[in-house]
Amino acid sequence: MDVEPKLGPSGSKLAYIPGAESLARIDPWWGLVALVVGLVIILVTVKADPFRDILLFVRDGIGVTAFITVTAFIFILVLGMIGGLGRLSRNVVIHGIATLYVEIVRGVPLLVQLIWWYFAFPIVIQGVGRWLNVSALAHYQANAIFTAIVGLTVCYGAYMSEIYRAGIQSVPKGQTEAARSLGMTPFQSLRHVILPQAVRMVLPPVGNEFIALLKDSCLVSVVAVADLTRRGREFMAVHFNPIEVWTMVALLYLVMTLFSARGVAWLEKKTRFER
């Protein structure tokens, strides 16, 4: 016997169909964000000493961390796209170079790569400058923030290449055949048909990579970058209060990662489509 579904508050039966819920509802995980932010506010106001001093001391490090993460991620998206397309290329040379890059970079720890870019890369540039008799290169000095961005981009670009490759390969071949049957060139079918679908599919892992990058950015503190972690270490070295310092630093990282996670969830919701 058929049961007539009850009408919702708006008088619509559509709201009771599975999958037809409103996409505009508030993400419940924002409650966790509010909880962590509230905890930071309580520590800074109620337990002002030393948490307020810690926050004031490390606030410039928060800006450096955010700048390095966002800048590096923009370049990672570009490098990952190039690497992913290279991995799918039918040209043996391009495919070989892209594969070699991915395999080598993924086999070396990020910390070692950052140290190499900061300490070894300038020596290589100086040697090239002396060989070419170029004074600017012969006296090259590493910039901490620049080398940190380069190191993060090169490392995460290898992982992003594999994400793009998997996303492009997940698009059914019939999509390419349909595009070609409409008279599109291979580049046009890739640009207008394949990539838009692949980007939607890879959005969740790309968002996870951004969050991982935000956390791994703390490693740049070992190459003279005054990020959040380094500023926290400097404060602790003067005041000898590791519990308070690293609790506040951990909470600040948690706030940034939770905000990033909610942003990624919002993008996924906006770009969601049914198969």
C-alpha positions as CSV (number, residue, x, y, z in Angstrom):
1,M,0.0,0.0,0.0
2,D,1.4,3.4,-1.0
3,V,1.9,5.8,1.8
4,E,1.5,9.5,1.0
5,P,4.6,11.3,2.2
6,K,4.1,14.1,4.7
7,L,4.5,17.6,3.4
8,G,7.5,19.6,4.6
9,P,7.3,23.1,6.2
10,S,7.3,24.6,2.7
11,G,4.5,22.2,1.5
12,S,6.9,20.4,-0.8
13,K,7.3,16.7,-1.0
14,L,10.7,17.0,-2.8
15,A,12.5,17.6,0.5
16,Y,11.7,14.1,1.6
17,I,13.2,12.5,-1.5
18,P,16.7,11.0,-0.7
19,G,19.4,13.2,-2.1
20,A,17.2,16.2,-2.6
21,E,18.1,17.9,0.6
22,S,19.1,21.6,0.4
23,L,22.7,22.2,-0.4
24,A,22.5,25.5,1.4
25,R,22.3,24.1,4.9
26,I,25.1,24.9,7.2
27,D,28.0,22.5,7.5
28,P,27.8,21.1,11.1
29,W,31.6,20.9,11.3
30,W,31.7,24.6,11.6
31,G,30.8,24.0,15.2
32,L,34.2,22.4,15.7
33,V,35.8,25.5,14.1
34,A,33.9,27.7,16.5
35,L,34.9,25.6,19.4
36,V,38.6,25.8,18.6
37,V,38.4,29.5,17.9
38,G,36.5,30.0,21.2
39,L,39.2,28.1,23.1
40,V,41.9,30.3,21.6
41,I,39.9,33.4,22.6
42,I,39.4,32.1,26.2
43,L,43.1,31.4,26.6
44,V,44.1,34.8,25.3
45,T,41.5,36.7,27.4
46,V,41.0,34.6,30.6
47,K,44.5,33.1,30.8
48,A,46.1,36.2,29.3
49,D,49.6,35.5,30.7
50,P,51.4,34.1,28.7
51,F,49.0,33.2,25.9
52,R,48.4,36.8,24.8
53,D,52.1,37.4,24.6
54,I,52.6,34.3,22.6
55,L,49.9,35.2,20.1
56,L,51.3,38.7,19.7
57,F,54.8,37.3,19.2
58,V,53.9,34.7,16.6
59,R,51.2,36.6,14.6
60,D,53.7,37.7,11.9
61,G,54.7,34.0,11.6
62,I,51.0,33.2,10.9
63,G,51.1,35.6,7.9
64,V,54.4,34.0,6.6
65,T,52.9,30.5,6.9
66,A,49.8,31.5,5.0
67,F,51.7,33.3,2.3
68,I,54.1,30.4,1.7
69,T,51.3,27.9,1.7
70,V,49.0,29.8,-0.7
71,T,51.8,30.8,-3.0
72,A,53.4,27.4,-3.2
73,F,50.0,25.8,-3.8
74,I,49.3,28.0,-6.8
75,F,52.6,26.9,-8.4
76,I,51.9,23.3,-7.3
77,L,48.6,23.3,-9.2
78,V,50.4,24.5,-12.4
79,L,53.3,22.1,-12.0
80,G,51.0,19.2,-11.2
81,M,49.0,19.8,-14.3
82,I,52.1,19.9,-16.5
83,G,53.4,16.7,-14.8
84,G,50.1,14.9,-15.1
85,L,49.8,15.7,-18.8
86,G,53.4,14.7,-19.2
87,R,52.8,11.3,-17.6
88,L,49.9,10.8,-20.1
89,S,51.8,12.0,-23.1
90,R,52.5,9.5,-25.9
91,N,55.8,11.2,-26.6
92,V,58.5,8.9,-25.1
93,V,60.8,11.8,-24.1
94,I,58.1,13.9,-22.4
95,H,56.6,10.8,-20.7
96,G,60.1,9.7,-19.5
97,I,61.0,13.2,-18.1
98,A,57.7,13.5,-16.2
99,T,58.0,10.0,-14.8
100,L,61.6,10.5,-13.8
101,Y,60.6,13.7,-12.0
102,V,57.8,12.0,-10.1
103,E,59.8,8.9,-9.1
104,I,62.8,10.9,-7.9
105,V,61.0,13.6,-6.0
106,R,58.6,11.2,-4.3
107,G,61.6,9.1,-3.1
108,V,63.3,12.0,-1.1
109,P,61.9,13.3,2.2
110,L,60.5,16.8,2.1
111,L,62.8,18.0,4.9
112,V,65.9,16.8,2.9
113,Q,64.6,18.6,-0.2
114,L,64.2,21.9,1.7
115,I,67.7,21.6,3.1
116,W,69.1,20.9,-0.3
117,W,67.3,23.9,-1.9
118,Y,68.6,26.2,0.8
119,F,72.1,25.1,1.3
120,A,73.2,23.2,-1.8
121,F,71.3,24.9,-4.6
122,P,73.0,28.3,-4.1
123,I,76.4,26.6,-4.4
124,V,75.3,25.1,-7.7
125,I,74.2,28.5,-8.9
126,Q,77.5,30.1,-7.8
127,G,79.5,27.4,-9.6
128,V,77.5,28.0,-12.8
129,G,78.0,31.7,-12.4
130,R,81.8,31.3,-12.1
131,W,81.9,29.0,-15.1
132,L,79.8,31.5,-17.2
133,N,81.7,34.4,-15.7
134,V,78.4,36.0,-14.6
135,S,78.9,38.1,-11.5
136,A,75.2,38.1,-10.4
137,L,75.1,34.3,-10.4
138,A,78.6,33.8,-8.9
139,H,77.5,35.8,-5.8
140,Y,74.0,34.4,-5.5
141,Q,72.7,34.2,-2.0
142,A,69.6,32.1,-1.1
143,N,66.4,33.8,-0.1
144,A,64.8,31.8,2.6
145,I,61.2,32.3,1.6
146,F,61.9,31.9,-2.1
147,T,63.8,28.6,-1.6
148,A,61.0,27.3,0.8
149,I,58.4,28.0,-1.9
150,V,60.5,26.3,-4.5
151,G,61.1,23.3,-2.3
152,L,57.5,22.8,-1.4
153,T,56.4,23.3,-5.1
154,V,58.8,20.8,-6.5
155,C,58.0,18.2,-3.8
156,Y,54.2,18.5,-3.8
157,G,54.1,19.0,-7.6
158,A,55.1,15.3,-8.0
159,Y,52.2,14.1,-5.9
160,M,49.8,16.5,-7.6
161,S,50.9,15.2,-11.0
162,E,49.7,11.7,-10.0
163,I,46.4,13.2,-8.7
164,Y,45.8,14.9,-12.1
165,R,46.8,11.8,-14.0
166,A,44.4,9.7,-12.1
167,G,41.6,12.3,-12.5
168,I,42.1,12.5,-16.3
169,Q,42.2,8.8,-16.7
170,S,39.0,8.4,-14.7
171,V,37.0,10.3,-17.3
172,P,35.3,7.8,-19.6
173,K,37.0,7.4,-23.1
174,G,33.6,8.0,-24.6
175,Q,33.8,11.6,-23.6
176,T,36.9,12.0,-25.7
177,E,35.4,10.2,-28.6
178,A,32.2,12.3,-28.5
179,A,34.3,15.5,-28.5
180,R,36.3,14.3,-31.5
181,S,33.2,13.4,-33.3
182,L,32.0,16.9,-32.9
183,G,35.1,18.1,-34.8
184,M,37.2,19.2,-31.8
185,T,41.0,18.9,-31.9
186,P,42.8,16.8,-29.2
187,F,43.7,20.0,-27.4
188,Q,40.1,21.4,-27.6
189,S,38.6,18.1,-26.3
190,L,41.1,18.1,-23.4
191,R,40.5,21.8,-22.6
192,H,36.7,21.9,-22.9
193,V,35.6,18.3,-22.1
194,I,38.2,16.2,-20.2
195,L,39.8,18.7,-17.8
196,P,36.6,20.3,-16.5
197,Q,35.3,16.8,-15.5
198,A,38.7,15.7,-14.2
199,V,39.0,18.8,-12.0
200,R,35.7,18.0,-10.3
201,M,36.9,14.5,-9.6
202,V,40.2,15.4,-8.2
203,L,38.9,18.3,-6.0
204,P,38.8,16.2,-2.7
205,P,42.4,14.9,-3.0
206,V,43.6,18.3,-4.1
207,G,42.0,19.8,-1.0
208,N,43.7,17.2,1.1
209,E,47.0,18.1,-0.4
210,F,46.4,21.8,0.5
211,I,45.8,20.9,4.1
212,A,48.8,18.6,4.2
213,L,50.9,21.4,2.6
214,L,49.7,23.8,5.3
215,K,50.9,21.4,8.0
216,D,54.1,20.5,6.3
217,S,55.0,24.1,5.8
218,C,56.2,24.0,9.4
219,L,59.3,22.3,8.0
220,V,60.5,25.5,6.4
221,S,61.4,26.7,9.9
222,V,64.6,24.7,9.6
223,V,65.8,26.9,6.6
224,A,65.7,30.2,8.4
225,V,62.0,31.1,7.5
226,A,60.3,32.9,10.4
227,D,57.0,31.0,10.1
228,L,54.6,30.1,12.9
229,T,56.7,27.2,14.1
230,R,60.0,29.1,14.2
231,R,58.5,32.1,16.0
232,G,57.1,29.7,18.6
233,R,60.5,28.1,19.0
234,E,62.1,31.6,19.5
235,F,59.5,32.5,22.1
236,M,60.1,29.3,24.0
237,A,63.9,29.7,23.9
238,V,63.5,33.0,25.8
239,H,60.7,32.2,28.2
240,F,61.2,28.4,28.7
241,N,57.4,27.6,28.7
242,P,57.0,24.8,26.2
243,I,53.5,23.7,27.3
244,E,51.9,27.1,26.7
245,V,53.9,27.9,23.5
246,W,53.2,24.6,21.7
247,T,49.6,24.4,22.9
248,M,49.0,27.9,21.3
249,V,50.9,27.0,18.2
250,A,49.0,23.7,17.8
251,L,45.7,25.5,18.2
252,L,46.6,28.1,15.6
253,Y,47.5,25.5,13.1
254,L,44.3,23.7,13.9
255,V,42.2,26.8,13.3
256,M,43.9,27.2,9.9
257,T,43.5,23.6,8.9
258,L,39.9,23.5,10.0
259,F,39.0,26.6,8.0
260,S,40.8,25.1,5.0
261,A,38.9,21.9,5.4
262,R,35.5,23.7,5.5
263,G,36.5,25.7,2.4
264,V,37.3,22.5,0.5
265,A,34.0,21.0,1.6
266,W,32.2,24.1,0.4
267,L,33.9,23.9,-3.0
268,E,33.0,20.2,-3.3
269,K,29.4,21.0,-2.6
270,K,29.3,23.8,-5.2
271,T,30.9,21.6,-7.9
272,R,29.0,18.4,-7.0
273,F,27.3,16.6,-9.9
274,E,25.4,13.4,-10.2
275,R,26.8,10.6,-12.4
